[in-house]
Amino acid sequence: MGKETIVIFRPYPFEVGQKIYIEAGPRHGDWEVIGVSDRKVKLRCPISKREFEWNRFCYFAEASDDSPWPHPD
């Protein structure tokens, strides 16, 4: 099995009270995290005060050199 550079995604561990900025996409802009469950995140716009609950969608990504591919079980 060879070594490859791969990109690793992990669900972002939101915490209530966090102030976040989504840089791109349809939800871009400033938000406050007001609720978190295993499957959903609830955000409030600091300008309009509108609240939205979405399936968790933000991920932390990193690049890893010299990782096995495919990953062993």
C-alpha positions as CSV (number, residue, x, y, z in Angstrom):
1,M,0.0,0.0,0.0
2,G,1.5,3.3,-1.1
3,K,1.6,6.7,0.7
4,E,-0.5,9.6,-0.8
5,T,-1.4,13.1,0.1
6,I,-5.1,13.1,1.2
7,V,-7.5,15.7,2.6
8,I,-9.2,14.8,5.9
9,F,-12.6,16.1,6.9
10,R,-14.0,16.2,10.4
11,P,-17.3,17.6,11.6
12,Y,-16.6,20.9,13.3
13,P,-17.3,20.8,17.0
14,F,-19.7,23.8,17.4
15,E,-20.3,25.2,20.8
16,V,-23.2,27.4,21.9
17,G,-22.2,31.0,22.1
18,Q,-19.5,30.8,19.4
19,K,-19.3,33.7,16.9
20,I,-18.5,32.3,13.5
21,Y,-17.9,33.6,10.0
22,I,-18.7,31.3,7.0
23,E,-16.5,32.5,4.2
24,A,-18.3,31.1,1.1
25,G,-21.5,29.4,0.0
26,P,-25.2,30.1,0.4
27,R,-24.8,30.6,4.2
28,H,-21.8,32.9,4.0
29,G,-21.6,35.7,6.6
30,D,-21.5,36.2,10.4
31,W,-23.5,33.9,12.7
32,E,-23.9,33.1,16.4
33,V,-24.2,29.5,17.4
34,I,-27.4,29.2,19.6
35,G,-28.0,25.5,19.5
36,V,-26.2,22.2,18.8
37,S,-27.2,18.6,18.6
38,D,-25.6,15.5,17.1
39,R,-27.3,16.2,13.8
40,K,-28.3,19.9,13.7
41,V,-26.8,23.3,14.4
42,K,-29.0,26.4,15.1
43,L,-27.6,29.8,14.0
44,R,-28.7,33.4,14.5
45,C,-27.8,36.2,12.2
46,P,-26.5,39.1,14.3
47,I,-28.0,41.7,12.0
48,S,-31.5,40.5,11.3
49,K,-31.8,38.3,14.4
50,R,-33.3,35.6,12.2
51,E,-32.7,32.0,13.3
52,F,-32.0,29.0,11.2
53,E,-31.6,25.3,12.1
54,W,-29.7,23.2,9.5
55,N,-28.1,19.8,9.4
56,R,-24.5,20.1,10.5
57,F,-22.6,21.3,7.4
58,C,-19.2,22.8,8.5
59,Y,-16.1,20.6,8.4
60,F,-12.6,21.2,9.5
61,A,-10.2,20.1,6.8
62,E,-6.5,19.4,6.7
63,A,-4.0,18.0,4.2
64,S,-1.9,15.1,5.3
65,D,1.3,14.1,3.5
66,D,2.5,10.5,3.6
67,S,-0.8,9.0,4.7
68,P,-1.9,5.4,3.7
69,W,-4.5,5.3,0.9
70,P,-7.0,3.7,1.1
71,H,-7.1,3.9,4.9
72,P,-6.8,0.6,6.6
73,D,-9.8,-0.5,8.7
